[in-house]
Amino acid sequence: MKVLYLTPNIMMGSRGWLYRELDTLNKYFDLTVLTTNFDGKNYQRGMLNIFSLDPLKNRIWVRIIRKLFLGKLIDRYPDFKLRYILRKGKYDIVIINFANFAIKYYDILKKCRVPVLVKCHGADITTDLCNHRGYKVYASDYPDKLANLSKITYFVANSKFMSSLMVENYIISEKILLKYFAVPIPNVELDKKKRELQVLYIGRLIDAKGPDLVIKAFEIAVEKGFTGRLVVAGDGDLLVTCKIMAERSYCNDKIDIVGEITSGEAEDLYRASDIFTHHSCKGLITGQKESFGVVFIEAMSYGLPVITGNCGGPSEIIIDGKNGFLVESGNIEKHAEAFCMLDRDRSMLRRMSENARMHVINNFSESDEEAKWKDLFAHAISGKNS
């Protein structure tokens, strides 16, 4: 089966899930990738067939062409490229990452003769989303554009929570498909027998993930006798806020804000840590909620129980009291108490670690990804032909 996969900015380092997904699709199908900001010299993930949607790599030539009043040709180059590849490639199915990216190519997709799957990730379905300064990200007609897009494509949700959010935004329910993320299962040693625990936060530093609330909860836990440290890794709008909070904290010697990390560094941190945490909540500024949380299943695959807020998609991953704790969003006292419980009761920590890893093996493993993708494609193809 020939698959065309469109995604913006393939070189963004924080998208480990994207690289795994491309590797999986390339393993089982005849895959071609179209992307932006692509530099083939820096992409080292096997023999992928990748084409760039960018008009020209040489910015000087772009400026010259624009001065010759041919700027519209530059702007329309991605459309020309997509039409050409669709016509030449004779693909069986098209996958596009992010609904707001797919909307740009609505006129082309409307004429596409094969099924199109639009993979959504949360922010692209949050129609009232704001940026970190509180300004609206999408225009007032964005919900209408989403609804119209769903008439000619299938929307792929990564959680039941996201599916419900799609329905709220007038996306046709019959055009919504569900596919959870999957992760590889590493070999790990669960019985670490450490005196001091390490709590780990990996992810974008944004209000919906609550890194600032995690730091506050950790401070309270230390006051109550927690004997460990906190590592916060990632980049985002709250990076400076987190650095200031850590520096001013009375327990700043126990808090490390390490910034953006590589996938290899993330693996090392997972192996060195004992508890994983976010504080999922509705962002006070952005209005966003966690749609799923692929980083949670990554951490759980290493045997880390997860503590986070009970908001959005994480409740489809975490079973409260079994493989982690879901605390009321905003309740940092309960969050701190969860830290302390696992510190005091190491047998509970060991039990939750085993449960977390087994839950991922049973529900989010890459072992049956081929069958899941084929089922998804079959559903879309049968719907297109009906």
C-alpha positions in Angstrom: 0.0 0.0 0.0 1.4 3.4 -1.0 1.1 6.1 1.7 1.7 9.8 1.4 2.5 11.5 4.8 2.4 15.3 5.1 3.7 17.0 8.2 5.1 20.4 9.1 8.6 20.9 10.3 10.0 17.3 10.5 13.2 18.6 12.0 11.6 19.8 15.3 13.5 17.9 17.9 10.7 17.4 20.4 8.6 15.2 18.1 9.9 11.7 19.1 6.5 10.3 18.5 6.6 11.6 14.9 9.9 9.8 14.1 8.7 6.6 15.6 5.5 6.8 13.6 7.4 7.4 10.4 9.7 4.5 11.1 6.7 2.2 11.7 4.9 3.3 8.6 8.0 3.0 6.5 8.5 -0.6 7.8 5.1 -1.9 6.8 4.1 0.3 3.8 5.5 2.1 0.8 5.9 5.5 2.5 6.6 9.0 1.0 6.9 12.0 3.3 6.3 15.6 2.4 7.4 18.2 4.9 8.6 21.7 5.6 11.9 23.0 7.0 13.6 19.8 5.8 17.4 19.4 5.6 18.1 15.9 4.4 21.7 16.2 5.6 20.5 16.4 9.2 17.8 13.6 9.1 19.4 10.4 10.1 16.6 7.9 10.6 16.9 5.4 7.9 16.0 5.3 4.2 12.9 7.4 4.2 11.6 8.9 0.9 11.3 12.6 1.9 10.5 15.6 -0.2 10.4 19.2 0.9 7.4 21.6 0.5 9.7 24.6 0.8 10.2 26.5 -2.5 13.9 27.1 -2.4 16.6 26.5 0.2 18.6 29.5 -1.0 16.9 32.6 0.6 18.9 35.0 -1.7 17.1 33.5 -4.7 13.8 33.7 -3.0 14.4 37.5 -2.4 15.4 38.0 -6.0 12.3 36.2 -7.3 10.1 38.3 -5.0 11.7 41.5 -6.3 10.8 40.3 -9.8 7.2 40.5 -8.7 6.9 36.7 -8.8 6.2 36.3 -5.1 2.9 34.6 -5.7 4.7 31.8 -7.4 6.8 31.3 -4.3 3.8 31.3 -2.1 1.9 28.8 -4.2 4.9 26.4 -4.6 3.7 24.0 -1.9 0.3 23.7 -3.6 2.0 23.0 -7.0 4.3 20.4 -5.3 1.5 18.6 -3.5 -0.6 18.4 -6.6 2.3 17.1 -8.6 3.2 14.4 -6.1 -0.4 13.3 -5.6 -0.9 13.0 -9.4 2.4 11.2 -10.0 2.5 9.0 -7.0 -0.8 7.2 -7.3 -1.1 6.8 -3.5 -3.7 4.6 -1.8 -4.0 6.9 1.3 -2.9 10.3 2.5 -2.1 11.2 6.1 -1.7 14.8 7.3 -0.5 15.9 10.7 -2.4 18.7 12.4 -5.8 20.0 11.3 -4.6 23.6 10.9 -1.9 22.4 8.5 -4.4 20.4 6.5 -6.7 23.4 6.2 -4.1 25.1 4.1 -4.5 22.5 1.4 -8.3 22.2 1.6 -8.9 23.0 -2.1 -6.4 20.3 -3.1 -7.8 17.7 -0.6 -11.3 18.4 -1.8 -10.4 17.0 -5.2 -8.3 14.1 -3.8 -9.5 10.7 -5.1 -8.1 8.7 -2.2 -8.9 8.8 1.5 -7.3 11.5 3.6 -6.6 11.0 7.3 -6.0 14.2 9.4 -4.1 13.3 12.6 -5.0 15.8 15.3 -3.0 16.6 18.5 -5.0 18.9 20.7 -4.0 22.5 20.1 -5.3 22.2 16.5 -8.8 21.2 17.8 -8.9 23.8 20.6 -10.7 26.5 18.6 -10.5 29.1 21.4 -6.8 28.5 21.9 -4.7 31.5 23.0 -0.9 32.0 22.8 1.2 32.7 25.9 0.3 36.4 25.7 -3.4 35.7 25.7 -4.1 36.5 22.1 -6.4 34.2 20.0 -4.4 31.8 17.8 -7.2 31.1 15.3 -9.6 33.3 13.4 -13.4 33.3 14.2 -14.1 31.1 11.1 -11.7 28.4 12.2 -14.4 26.1 13.6 -16.3 26.3 10.3 -13.1 25.4 8.5 -12.6 22.4 10.7 -16.2 21.2 10.1 -15.8 21.6 6.4 -12.5 19.7 6.4 -14.2 16.8 8.2 -16.7 16.5 5.4 -13.9 15.5 2.9 -11.5 13.7 5.2 -11.3 11.5 8.3 -10.1 13.0 11.6 -7.9 10.7 13.7 -8.1 11.4 17.4 -5.4 10.2 19.8 -7.8 9.8 22.7 -11.6 9.6 23.5 -11.3 13.0 25.2 -10.1 14.4 21.8 -13.0 12.7 20.0 -15.5 14.4 22.3 -13.7 17.7 21.7 -14.1 17.2 18.0 -17.8 16.5 18.3 -18.2 19.7 20.3 -16.6 21.6 17.4 -19.2 20.2 14.9 -16.9 17.7 13.4 -19.0 14.8 11.9 -18.8 12.0 14.4 -18.9 9.3 11.7 -15.7 10.8 10.3 -13.8 10.5 13.6 -11.4 7.6 14.1 -9.5 6.7 17.2 -5.9 5.6 17.4 -3.8 5.8 20.5 0.0 6.4 20.4 2.3 3.5 20.8 5.8 3.2 22.2 8.7 0.7 22.2 9.2 -1.4 25.4 12.7 -0.9 26.7 14.6 -3.4 28.9 14.7 -1.9 32.4 15.6 -2.7 36.0 12.7 -1.9 38.3 14.2 -2.7 41.6 16.6 0.2 42.0 16.7 0.3 45.8 17.6 4.0 46.0 17.5 6.0 49.2 16.5 9.3 47.5 13.9 9.3 44.7 14.2 11.3 41.5 11.0 12.9 40.2 11.0 13.6 36.5 9.1 16.1 34.3 9.8 15.9 30.6 7.6 17.8 28.1 6.8 21.3 26.8 6.8 23.9 29.5 3.3 25.2 28.9 0.4 26.1 31.2 -1.7 23.0 30.3 1.1 20.7 31.6 1.6 22.7 34.8 5.4 22.7 35.3 5.1 25.6 37.7 2.5 23.7 39.7 4.8 20.7 39.8 7.5 22.8 41.3 5.1 24.2 43.9 3.9 20.7 44.8 7.5 19.5 45.0 8.4 22.3 47.5 5.4 21.3 49.7 6.5 17.6 49.5 10.0 18.5 50.7 8.5 20.5 53.6 6.6 17.3 54.5 9.8 15.2 54.4 10.1 14.0 50.8 13.7 12.9 50.4 14.4 13.3 46.7 15.0 15.7 43.9 13.1 17.1 40.9 14.4 17.3 37.3 12.4 19.4 34.8 13.4 18.9 31.2 11.9 20.7 28.2 11.4 24.0 26.5 8.4 26.3 26.2 6.8 29.6 27.3 7.2 28.8 31.0 10.9 28.0 30.9 12.0 31.3 32.3 9.2 31.1 34.9 10.4 27.7 36.0 14.0 28.8 36.2 13.1 31.7 38.4 10.9 29.6 40.7 13.7 27.0 41.1 16.3 29.6 41.8 14.1 31.3 44.4 13.0 28.1 46.0 14.2 27.3 49.6 15.1 23.8 48.2 16.8 25.0 45.0 19.6 22.5 45.6 17.0 19.7 44.9 15.5 21.2 41.7 17.2 21.0 38.3 15.8 22.8 35.3 17.8 21.4 32.4 16.0 22.8 29.3 15.5 21.1 26.0 17.0 17.6 25.7 17.7 15.0 23.1 15.9 11.6 22.8 19.1 9.9 24.1 19.2 12.3 27.1 15.5 11.6 27.7 16.2 7.9 27.8 18.9 8.4 30.4 16.6 10.5 32.6 13.8 7.9 32.4 16.3 5.1 33.5 17.6 7.3 36.4 14.2 8.4 37.7 11.6 6.8 39.9 8.4 8.9 39.4 7.1 10.8 36.4 5.0 13.9 36.8 3.0 16.7 35.1 0.1 18.7 36.5 -2.4 18.5 33.7 -5.0 21.3 33.8 -6.8 23.7 31.7 -4.3 26.4 30.8 -5.1 29.6 32.5 -3.8 31.6 29.5 -4.0 29.2 26.5 -7.2 27.5 27.5 -5.7 24.2 26.3 -6.1 20.8 27.9 -3.8 17.7 27.6 -5.3 15.7 24.8 -3.5 12.4 25.6 0.1 12.7 26.9 2.4 10.4 24.9 5.2 11.2 27.3 3.2 9.5 30.0 3.3 6.1 28.3 6.9 6.7 27.4 7.7 7.1 31.1 5.5 4.2 32.1 7.3 1.9 29.7 10.4 2.5 31.8 8.4 1.6 35.0 7.7 5.1 36.2 4.3 5.6 37.9 2.7 8.9 36.8 1.3 11.7 39.0 -0.7 14.4 37.2 -3.9 16.4 37.3 -7.1 14.7 36.3 -7.9 16.8 33.2 -8.2 15.8 29.6 -6.8 12.6 28.1 -4.4 11.3 30.9 -7.3 9.6 32.6 -7.4 7.1 29.7 -3.8 6.1 30.6 -3.5 6.4 34.3 -5.6 4.2 36.7 -5.7 6.2 39.9 -4.0 4.3 42.8 -2.8 1.5 40.5 -0.2 2.8 38.1 -0.1 6.4 39.3 -2.2 9.1 40.9 -4.7 11.5 39.3 -5.2 14.5 41.5 -7.7 17.3 41.2 -6.4 19.9 38.8 -4.9 22.8 40.8 -4.7 20.9 44.1 -1.0 21.0 44.7 -1.4 19.8 48.3 -2.7 16.4 47.0 0.0 16.4 44.4 2.6 16.8 47.1 1.0 14.1 49.2 1.2 11.7 46.3 5.0 12.3 46.1 5.3 11.7 49.8 3.2 8.5 49.8 5.5 6.9 47.2 8.5 8.0 49.1 7.3 6.6 52.4 5.9 3.3 51.0 8.5 1.8 48.7 6.5 -1.4 48.3 3.7 0.7 46.8 6.2 2.4 44.5 7.5 -0.9 43.3 4.0 -2.2 42.8 2.9 0.9 40.8 6.1 0.7 38.7 5.3 -2.9 37.7 1.7 -2.0 37.0 2.7 1.1 34.9 5.0 -0.9 32.7 2.6 -3.8 32.3 -0.3 -1.4 31.4 1.8 0.0 28.5 2.8 -3.4 27.3 -0.8 -4.5 27.3 -2.3 -1.3 25.8 0.2 0.9 24.1 3.0 -1.3 22.7 4.2 -1.1 19.2 3.9 -4.9 18.7 0.5 -4.6 16.9 1.0 -1.3 15.1 0.8 -2.8 11.7 -2.6 -4.3 12.3 -3.9 -1.0 13.9 -2.8 1.0 10.9 -4.3 -1.5 8.4 -7.6 -1.4 10.3 -7.5 2.4 10.1 -6.8 2.5 6.4 -9.4 -0.2 5.7 -12.1 1.9 7.5 -11.2 5.0 5.6 -11.0 3.3 2.2 -14.3 1.5 2.7 -15.9 4.8 3.6 -14.4 6.6 0.6 -15.8 3.9 -1.7 -19.3 3.8 -0.2 
